[in-house]
Amino acid sequence: MPTRSHRSRTVLVSTALLLTVAASVSACGNSGGTDEPGSQNGSTPAGGLTAQKLDWSNCPAPDDAQGGGTAPSPLPGGTQWECATMKAPLDWDRPDGDTLDLALVRARTSAKKDDQRIGSLIFNFGGPGGSGVSTLPAFGDTYETLRGRYDLVSFDPRGVGRSSPVTCLDDAQLDDYFQADSTPDDAAERADLTKRTQQFNDACEKNSGTVLPQVATTDAARDMDLMRQVLGDEKLHYMGISYGTELGGVYAHLFPDKVGRAVFDAVVDPAQNAEQGSLGQAKGFQLALDNYAEACTATTEDCPVGSDPDDVKKRIADLLASLDKKPLPADGDRELTQAAALNGIAQSLYSEDFWEYLTQGLEDAYDGDGRILLALSDSMTGRNQDGTYSNLQSANIAINCADDKPRYTEADVREKLPEFRKASPVFGDFLAWGLLSCTDWPVAGAAEHPDVSAEGSAPIVVIGNTGDPATPYEGARQMARALGKDVGVEITYRGQGHGAYDSGNACVRKAVDGYLLNGAVPKSGTVCS
């Protein structure tokens, strides 16, 4: 769930970030496909960028913008993660002009024979704003079966991590920004929210003005096609999660004849604009909270955060109301504010595995201790344990605002508040006011919603999770339809959390692995429980 942004796709790599919390307590243009990315009539970008040779070497530790941490450990059998830098045009409309550097990571296939290797499998884990270079190694074991026939590859999209990262506020300013009241109750608080949003946007323009016009999803899709060619692959084999499904859909629209075997998991609804996406997310997070409340009171002899589902949700609402007036002490001189608590609660709903942390965090908060909920909030906002921030949220807002054409006013939000509150008494206000993120943004948005029509593409497996809070289940069907007849292959996973493949569900794994490894297209309409 976004802290200041407005699209369901904002939710990311959150599972990777939640692991950190657990350990510590975790646009859309209408261009047709061409053989050369960002080119006209198949012409090669000047400078011979498709012929560049990548200098792969052992990966360093992730830097602050990527989320910090230690250098990735070897995979089973001793395979080392390797990193490299690829050059891409800064402006795809001027492919012979300035370039930027894109950070890549890979693990070579475990295939023993050349005829067993299919090619590279490129991952995008979502956001937008998540670092693929730090996330893929964190989940390397999850994809070990796929490494049997692919080199596993991911990257920091432009504007993210080590790839010309968008920079806005400094760390101390971000602490204040993410703790501040994001659900204004009166004219003074509304004016303060508008002022903070403007200050954030102005800082982005001041510190990253050169890159802001060049971070749309269409730019990242063209980067992926350049990557395909530099890696030596005839087709792009791809797994996109969350926002990565939107990126994959835009790629398929631009380059349908270059799509190889592709899987979209935790699917963004391509038919929705920013408002519709945020409203859908409000419903999705409320559903996940309802499911959590049901599970806690049904499976725990004495649920410590409520006697029945309604009591659980009432106590959460009462906690949030009290935090609006008086924050709780948390870590050192930091406090748990209402905004941080909302982020922390939402973050814990990304995976059923982390519901126990929500229970503990709520129980502690009711006893006056906000540390666990604040740690969960930090994972949402990209705050590292040393107090530095990744550029997750800065990149997220920059990419969303480059993609989304609508610009909302305070009057727009106030008109829409009743509908958002009906969708979610807990998260509705938060998500409605997040619509102001792109107001007065220095770069115009590209479109109402992405074009993902991909006639002529190879089949793309599209997986929707009925309990997904961040990319609600209905988005998978809309994506399958929008991709076009004989392209979108829909699978339903009846489960909880954000995404399906990483849940470990045997049925989902069998369908995805069968397609990626052997080319066996699953039957559309398959249901996994």
Wavefront OBJ file of the C-alpha trace (Angstrom):
o trace
v 0.000 0.000 0.000
v 1.422 3.394 -0.859
v 2.292 5.921 1.780
v 1.803 8.895 -0.492
v 1.156 7.366 -3.857
v -2.104 6.230 -5.292
v -1.856 3.105 -7.340
v -2.277 -0.477 -6.219
v 0.875 -1.295 -8.103
v 2.804 0.638 -5.478
v 3.102 -2.481 -3.475
v 6.204 -4.074 -4.168
v 8.832 -6.213 -3.103
v 7.174 -5.909 0.198
v 7.733 -9.519 1.153
v 11.483 -9.005 0.883
v 11.258 -5.926 3.069
v 9.077 -7.763 5.574
v 11.794 -10.376 5.946
v 13.973 -7.600 7.313
v 11.292 -6.718 9.846
v 10.972 -10.347 10.866
v 14.683 -10.649 11.386
v 14.869 -7.486 13.465
v 11.787 -8.098 15.795
v 11.285 -7.151 7.305
v 3.158 4.722 -19.514
v 1.750 4.213 -21.563
v 2.313 5.212 -25.154
v 0.685 3.736 -28.219
v 3.783 2.932 -30.262
v 3.819 -0.256 -32.282
v 6.420 -2.978 -31.815
v 9.741 -2.726 -33.619
v 12.808 -4.914 -33.627
v 14.929 -2.244 -32.002
v 13.630 -0.687 -28.786
v 12.710 2.963 -28.998
v 13.600 3.121 -32.660
v 11.667 3.816 -35.826
v 11.461 1.263 -38.643
v 13.851 -1.098 -36.902
v 16.855 1.224 -36.960
v 19.598 0.467 -34.454
v 20.131 2.984 -31.632
v 23.203 5.116 -32.289
v 26.318 4.153 -30.399
v 25.794 0.443 -31.021
v 24.105 -0.122 -27.660
v 22.711 -3.482 -28.752
v 26.268 -4.705 -29.327
v 27.619 -3.667 -25.926
v 29.358 -6.342 -23.871
v 28.522 -6.549 -20.197
v 31.330 -6.842 -17.671
v 29.943 -9.301 -15.122
v 31.656 -9.508 -11.720
v 30.824 -10.484 -8.139
v 28.056 -8.298 -6.715
v 28.829 -5.679 -4.082
v 26.588 -5.131 -1.087
v 23.422 -3.192 -1.983
v 23.832 0.534 -1.479
v 21.414 2.665 0.531
v 19.229 3.441 -2.492
v 18.792 -0.319 -3.055
v 17.917 -0.952 0.576
v 21.347 -1.671 2.070
v 22.483 -5.002 3.493
v 25.254 -7.449 2.681
v 26.525 -8.861 -0.598
v 24.390 -11.784 -1.823
v 25.373 -15.258 -0.697
v 26.103 -18.007 -3.250
v 23.261 -20.230 -4.417
v 23.099 -23.975 -3.685
v 26.061 -25.601 -5.355
v 28.164 -22.473 -5.013
v 26.905 -20.412 -7.974
v 27.795 -16.763 -7.380
v 25.550 -13.832 -8.112
v 27.088 -11.553 -10.723
v 26.408 -7.875 -11.358
v 26.945 -5.649 -14.384
v 25.989 -2.269 -15.799
v 24.170 -1.794 -19.116
v 23.977 1.529 -20.939
v 20.626 2.695 -22.318
v 19.515 5.940 -23.942
v 18.484 8.543 -21.399
v 15.730 9.611 -23.802
v 14.380 6.887 -26.067
v 13.111 9.558 -28.462
v 16.765 10.549 -28.930
v 18.525 7.175 -28.888
v 21.801 8.633 -30.130
v 21.976 11.139 -27.261
v 23.051 10.849 -23.638
v 22.936 7.493 -21.877
v 22.249 6.271 -18.385
v 23.509 3.182 -16.568
v 21.182 0.335 -15.606
v 22.245 -2.062 -12.836
v 21.758 -5.804 -13.575
v 22.154 -8.988 -11.554
v 22.217 -12.612 -12.688
v 22.821 -16.174 -11.603
v 23.922 -18.486 -14.385
v 21.829 -21.537 -15.157
v 22.587 -24.885 -13.557
v 21.955 -26.608 -16.915
v 24.858 -28.873 -17.806
v 24.292 -28.864 -21.568
v 23.709 -25.979 -23.957
v 20.556 -27.542 -25.377
v 19.015 -27.563 -21.865
v 19.395 -23.799 -21.470
v 16.437 -21.786 -22.796
v 17.911 -18.314 -22.224
v 17.551 -15.554 -19.647
v 14.488 -15.242 -17.391
v 14.084 -11.574 -16.476
v 12.266 -10.648 -13.248
v 10.583 -7.456 -12.123
v 9.255 -7.673 -8.559
v 7.095 -4.583 -8.543
v 6.801 -1.216 -6.948
v 7.351 0.668 -9.089
v 10.550 1.508 -7.269
v 11.722 -1.900 -6.046
v 15.353 -2.870 -6.669
v 15.532 -6.116 -8.613
v 19.286 -6.263 -8.016
v 18.758 -6.614 -4.268
v 15.483 -8.571 -4.392
v 16.295 -11.448 -6.755
v 19.212 -12.759 -4.668
v 17.045 -12.530 -1.533
v 14.614 -14.984 -3.166
v 17.123 -17.017 -5.143
v 16.175 -20.326 -3.534
v 12.529 -19.784 -4.561
v 13.498 -19.862 -8.241
v 16.110 -22.609 -8.101
v 13.942 -24.951 -10.191
v 13.699 -22.307 -12.925
v 17.480 -21.886 -12.865
v 17.609 -25.429 -14.202
v 16.980 -23.987 -17.698
v 17.450 -20.214 -17.365
v 19.944 -17.656 -16.291
v 18.024 -15.739 -13.600
v 18.273 -12.003 -14.308
v 16.853 -8.878 -12.724
v 17.616 -5.165 -12.780
v 17.029 -1.814 -11.171
v 14.697 0.005 -13.578
v 15.649 3.538 -14.546
v 15.146 5.878 -11.609
v 15.554 3.022 -9.096
v 18.401 1.807 -6.893
v 21.704 2.041 -8.769
v 20.053 3.046 -12.073
v 20.121 6.857 -11.990
v 17.986 6.885 -8.821
v 15.366 9.559 -8.303
v 16.277 11.572 -5.213
v 13.886 13.933 -3.450
v 14.130 14.660 0.283
v 17.052 13.761 2.556
v 16.765 11.079 5.243
v 15.752 13.395 8.090
v 13.156 15.074 5.894
v 11.779 11.674 4.858
v 11.404 10.693 8.517
v 9.196 13.734 9.037
v 7.363 13.239 5.745
v 6.331 9.646 6.364
v 5.309 10.306 9.977
v 3.154 13.328 9.156
v -0.656 13.269 9.193
v -1.905 11.911 5.881
v -5.654 11.950 6.680
v -6.474 15.617 7.285
v -9.540 16.453 9.371
v -9.853 20.206 8.865
v -8.768 23.072 6.631
v -5.477 23.639 8.465
v -4.480 19.978 8.164
v -5.506 19.905 4.502
v -3.355 22.957 3.826
v -0.430 21.288 5.610
v -0.787 18.114 3.521
v -0.885 20.141 0.307
v 2.215 22.087 1.389
v 4.176 18.913 2.236
v 3.239 17.319 -1.077
v 4.399 20.418 -2.957
v 7.686 20.484 -1.022
v 8.300 16.830 -1.850
v 7.581 17.359 -5.547
v 9.744 20.479 -5.680
v 12.638 18.562 -4.093
v 12.281 15.804 -6.699
v 12.485 18.357 -9.497
v 15.460 20.114 -7.922
v 17.472 16.941 -7.270
v 16.378 14.719 -10.194
v 14.966 17.029 -12.832
v 16.986 15.444 -15.653
v 15.693 11.926 -15.102
v 12.064 12.660 -14.085
v 10.773 12.942 -17.691
v 12.472 9.640 -18.601
v 11.142 7.133 -16.035
v 7.788 6.124 -17.543
v 6.928 2.446 -17.853
v 7.281 2.640 -21.647
v 10.915 3.695 -21.127
v 11.553 0.728 -18.837
v 9.902 -1.610 -21.368
v 12.253 -0.365 -24.089
v 15.152 -0.896 -21.699
v 14.036 -4.519 -21.293
v 14.070 -5.078 -25.022
v 17.572 -3.645 -25.246
v 18.473 -5.957 -22.354
v 17.050 -8.924 -24.253
v 19.314 -8.186 -27.189
v 22.427 -7.478 -25.107
v 21.890 -10.773 -23.254
v 21.721 -12.550 -26.617
v 18.106 -13.745 -26.436
v 15.817 -13.938 -29.446
v 12.745 -13.686 -27.188
v 12.103 -12.072 -23.807
v 11.279 -14.676 -21.155
v 9.814 -12.874 -18.178
v 8.234 -13.091 -14.742
v 6.525 -9.916 -13.548
v 5.035 -9.503 -10.081
v 2.696 -6.673 -8.999
v 3.732 -3.545 -10.954
v 5.954 -5.934 -12.912
v 2.775 -7.205 -14.582
v 2.039 -3.720 -15.880
v 5.610 -3.390 -17.127
v 5.290 -6.784 -18.798
v 1.970 -5.839 -20.370
v 3.413 -2.612 -21.794
v 6.384 -4.585 -23.150
v 4.037 -7.067 -24.808
v 2.121 -4.191 -26.388
v 5.278 -2.573 -27.754
v 7.037 -5.786 -28.820
v 4.455 -8.583 -29.195
v 6.633 -10.568 -31.587
v 9.482 -10.613 -29.048
v 7.507 -12.143 -26.153
v 8.752 -15.599 -25.215
v 7.424 -17.425 -22.152
v 5.966 -14.894 -19.724
v 4.120 -15.061 -16.410
v 2.266 -12.219 -14.668
v 1.578 -12.736 -10.933
v -0.337 -10.356 -8.581
v -1.782 -8.528 -11.540
v -2.394 -4.792 -11.865
v -5.729 -3.982 -13.515
v -4.749 -2.228 -16.764
v -8.244 -0.844 -17.331
v -8.209 1.355 -14.218
v -7.030 4.921 -13.843
v -5.344 6.193 -10.677
v -8.584 6.826 -8.800
v -10.065 3.455 -9.705
v -6.836 1.711 -8.773
v -6.717 3.360 -5.370
v -10.379 2.573 -4.718
v -9.787 -1.040 -5.685
v -6.844 -1.163 -3.347
v -8.953 0.236 -0.512
v -11.366 -2.644 -1.027
v -8.505 -5.127 -1.298
v -6.820 -4.080 1.936
v -10.133 -4.024 3.765
v -10.834 -7.556 2.546
v -7.414 -8.684 3.748
v -8.006 -7.054 7.128
v -11.399 -8.752 7.357
v -9.748 -12.083 6.564
v -7.068 -11.482 9.193
v -9.679 -10.641 11.829
v -11.689 -13.763 10.963
v -8.597 -15.965 11.105
v -7.320 -14.577 14.410
v -10.616 -15.028 16.220
v -11.444 -18.381 14.601
v -8.098 -20.162 14.923
v -6.707 -18.664 18.135
v -8.249 -19.817 21.402
v -7.922 -16.309 22.793
v -7.155 -13.800 20.027
v -5.194 -11.080 21.869
v -6.467 -8.241 19.664
v -10.219 -8.797 19.814
v -12.987 -11.138 20.875
v -14.594 -11.393 17.418
v -13.887 -9.960 13.926
v -15.893 -6.787 14.515
v -14.142 -6.221 17.835
v -10.717 -6.638 16.177
v -11.546 -3.985 13.583
v -13.137 -1.650 16.153
v -10.065 -1.775 18.342
v -7.854 -1.026 15.323
v -10.050 1.945 14.405
v -9.912 3.196 18.013
v -6.111 2.842 18.031
v -5.781 4.859 14.831
v -8.087 7.564 16.159
v -6.066 7.846 19.357
v -2.777 8.015 17.411
v -4.157 10.917 15.415
v -4.165 12.865 18.674
v -1.201 11.359 20.517
v 1.530 9.126 18.988
v 3.008 6.215 20.927
v 6.673 5.878 21.934
v 8.526 3.498 19.651
v 12.218 3.195 18.811
v 14.497 5.620 20.647
v 13.164 9.120 20.099
v 10.905 7.979 17.264
v 7.141 7.693 17.649
v 4.342 5.670 16.107
v 1.996 8.139 14.442
v -1.325 7.374 12.808
v 0.274 7.448 9.345
v 3.023 5.037 10.391
v 0.509 2.688 12.030
v -1.592 2.605 8.848
v 1.507 1.737 6.843
v 2.542 -0.918 9.333
v -0.879 -2.571 9.366
v -1.076 -2.531 5.584
v 2.440 -3.920 5.194
v 1.658 -6.930 7.374
v -1.320 -7.796 5.139
v 0.891 -8.528 2.127
v 1.512 -12.071 3.330
v -0.432 -14.416 5.564
v 2.940 -15.454 7.006
v 3.213 -12.027 8.603
v -0.167 -11.856 10.258
v 1.513 -12.973 13.479
v 3.592 -9.771 13.405
v 0.431 -7.737 13.015
v -1.052 -9.485 16.044
v 2.067 -8.851 18.107
v 2.339 -5.277 16.870
v -1.266 -4.499 17.749
v -1.020 -6.198 21.128
v 2.108 -4.175 21.952
v 0.495 -0.947 20.718
v -2.505 -1.502 22.988
v 0.050 -1.760 25.808
v 1.680 1.523 24.736
v 4.609 0.177 22.658
v 4.697 1.150 18.972
v 7.994 -0.461 17.963
v 6.751 -3.415 15.889
v 4.180 -1.427 13.922
v 6.809 1.242 13.278
v 9.262 -1.407 12.041
v 6.592 -2.681 9.665
v 5.979 0.879 8.503
v 9.707 1.323 7.876
v 9.669 -1.667 5.556
v 6.874 -0.029 3.576
v 8.631 3.311 3.248
v 12.048 1.823 2.496
v 13.730 2.989 5.706
v 16.902 1.035 6.372
v 17.919 -0.017 9.869
v 20.640 2.647 10.006
v 18.109 5.440 9.373
v 18.898 5.898 5.704
v 16.218 5.374 3.067
v 16.165 3.459 -0.160
v 14.760 5.463 -3.029
v 11.755 3.139 -3.207
v 9.054 5.710 -2.521
v 10.723 8.546 -4.434
v 11.006 6.347 -7.511
v 7.499 5.047 -6.968
v 5.952 8.490 -7.072
v 8.115 9.598 -9.997
v 7.162 6.580 -12.129
v 3.486 6.730 -11.196
v 3.321 10.431 -12.007
v 5.115 9.928 -15.320
v 2.594 7.224 -16.242
v -0.700 8.627 -14.919
v -2.358 11.496 -16.748
v -5.000 12.465 -14.147
v -4.150 15.230 -11.670
v -6.460 15.521 -8.664
v -7.343 18.526 -6.533
v -8.323 18.815 -2.902
v -11.912 19.330 -4.037
v -11.747 16.104 -6.067
v -10.599 14.139 -3.037
v -13.222 15.581 -0.710
v -15.912 14.636 -3.235
v -14.609 11.073 -3.460
v -14.080 10.511 0.278
v -17.500 8.945 0.986
v -16.939 6.253 -1.640
v -13.440 5.512 -0.323
v -14.692 5.359 3.263
v -17.420 2.958 2.252
v -14.819 0.753 0.547
v -12.632 0.770 3.660
v -13.331 2.407 7.015
v -9.662 1.839 7.910
v -7.756 2.631 4.720
v -10.209 4.734 2.712
v -9.150 8.225 3.826
v -5.475 7.312 3.532
v -5.770 6.159 -0.064
v -8.103 8.930 -1.132
v -5.753 11.669 0.046
v -2.887 9.835 -1.640
v -4.439 10.900 -4.945
v -2.794 14.286 -4.423
v 0.694 12.815 -4.901
v 0.975 13.914 -8.534
v -0.736 17.274 -8.147
v 1.660 19.936 -9.478
v 4.172 17.258 -10.476
v 6.703 18.847 -12.876
v 6.207 16.205 -15.609
v 2.928 15.513 -17.411
v 1.474 12.020 -17.108
v 1.272 9.844 -20.204
v -2.194 8.256 -20.187
v -5.342 7.395 -18.240
v -4.210 3.771 -18.079
v -1.660 1.570 -19.839
v -2.224 -0.020 -23.226
v -1.375 -3.711 -22.930
v -3.091 -5.067 -26.047
v -0.651 -7.557 -27.531
v -2.065 -9.185 -30.644
v 0.401 -11.700 -32.026
v 2.172 -12.291 -28.711
v 2.945 -15.745 -27.394
v 0.643 -16.880 -24.544
v 1.124 -15.031 -21.249
v 0.089 -16.780 -18.026
v -1.840 -14.370 -15.767
v -2.375 -15.362 -12.109
v -4.907 -13.688 -9.797
v -5.074 -14.290 -6.043
v -8.560 -14.013 -4.528
v -7.173 -12.648 -1.244
v -4.633 -10.218 -2.673
v -4.882 -6.865 -0.831
v -2.734 -4.783 -3.147
v -3.597 -5.964 -6.635
v -7.153 -7.251 -6.236
v -8.142 -10.470 -7.947
v -10.308 -8.828 -10.613
v -7.226 -7.276 -12.192
v -6.058 -10.642 -13.515
v -9.201 -11.129 -15.594
v -8.994 -7.589 -16.930
v -5.346 -8.106 -17.890
v -6.089 -11.410 -19.624
v -8.868 -9.739 -21.631
v -6.800 -6.666 -22.458
v -3.837 -8.714 -23.689
v -6.151 -10.185 -26.288
v -7.616 -13.427 -27.540
v -5.231 -16.387 -27.358
v -2.682 -14.305 -25.410
v -3.884 -14.015 -21.798
v -4.144 -17.381 -20.009
v -5.886 -16.887 -16.662
v -5.199 -18.887 -13.485
v -7.005 -18.315 -10.184
v -5.298 -18.926 -6.851
v -7.665 -19.094 -3.878
v -5.339 -17.842 -1.182
v -4.187 -14.921 0.935
v -1.427 -12.379 0.453
v 0.178 -10.549 -2.430
v 0.994 -12.955 -5.239
v 0.708 -16.681 -5.808
v 3.949 -18.294 -7.025
v 5.940 -17.267 -3.960
v 3.225 -18.719 -1.711
v 4.612 -22.149 -2.552
v 1.219 -23.475 -3.674
v 1.943 -26.734 -5.512
v -0.774 -26.235 -8.132
v 0.461 -22.737 -9.057
v 4.087 -23.891 -9.123
v 3.228 -26.814 -11.384
v 1.402 -24.598 -13.882
v 4.082 -21.890 -13.970
v 7.061 -24.244 -14.013
v 5.415 -26.369 -16.677
v 5.071 -23.362 -18.938
v 8.403 -21.685 -18.290
v 10.466 -24.874 -18.341
v 8.632 -27.007 -20.893
v 6.359 -24.664 -22.839
v 3.203 -26.412 -21.605
v 0.503 -23.718 -21.687
v -1.897 -24.308 -18.763
v -5.613 -24.420 -19.389
v -7.137 -20.965 -19.044
v -9.558 -20.923 -16.130
v -7.459 -23.272 -13.991
v -8.230 -22.836 -10.276
v -5.647 -23.579 -7.576
v -6.497 -23.763 -3.870
l 1 2 3 4 5 6 7 8 9 10 11 12 13 14 15 16 17 18 19 20 21 22 23 24 25
l 27 28 29 30 31 32 33 34 35 36 37 38 39 40 41 42 43 44 45 46 47 48 49 50 51 52 53 54 55 56 57 58 59 60 61 62 63 64 65 66 67 68 69 70 71 72 73 74 75 76 77 78 79 80 81 82 83 84 85 86 87 88 89 90 91 92 93 94 95 96 97 98 99 100 101 102 103 104 105 106 107 108 109 110 111 112 113 114 115 116 117 118 119 120 121 122 123 124 125 126 127 128 129 130 131 132 133 134 135 136 137 138 139 140 141 142 143 144 145 146 147 148 149 150 151 152 153 154 155 156 157 158 159 160 161 162 163 164 165 166 167 168 169 170 171 172 173 174 175 176 177 178 179 180 181 182 183 184 185 186 187 188 189 190 191 192 193 194 195 196 197 198 199 200 201 202 203 204 205 206 207 208 209 210 211 212 213 214 215 216 217 218 219 220 221 222 223 224 225 226 227 228 229 230 231 232 233 234 235 236 237 238 239 240 241 242 243 244 245 246 247 248 249 250 251 252 253 254 255 256 257 258 259 260 261 262 263 264 265 266 267 268 269 270 271 272 273 274 275 276 277 278 279 280 281 282 283 284 285 286 287 288 289 290 291 292 293 294 295 296 297 298 299 300 301 302 303 304 305 306 307 308 309 310 311 312 313 314 315 316 317 318 319 320 321 322 323 324 325 326 327 328 329 330 331 332 333 334 335 336 337 338 339 340 341 342 343 344 345 346 347 348 349 350 351 352 353 354 355 356 357 358 359 360 361 362 363 364 365 366 367 368 369 370 371 372 373 374 375 376 377 378 379 380 381 382 383 384 385 386 387 388 389 390 391 392 393 394 395 396 397 398 399 400 401 402 403 404 405 406 407 408 409 410 411 412 413 414 415 416 417 418 419 420 421 422 423 424 425 426 427 428 429 430 431 432 433 434 435 436 437 438 439 440 441 442 443 444 445 446 447 448 449 450 451 452 453 454 455 456 457 458 459 460 461 462 463 464 465 466 467 468 469 470 471 472 473 474 475 476 477 478 479 480 481 482 483 484 485 486 487 488 489 490 491 492 493 494 495 496 497 498 499 500 501 502 503 504 505 506 507 508 509 510 511 512 513 514 515 516 517 518 519 520 521 522 523 524 525 526 527 528 529
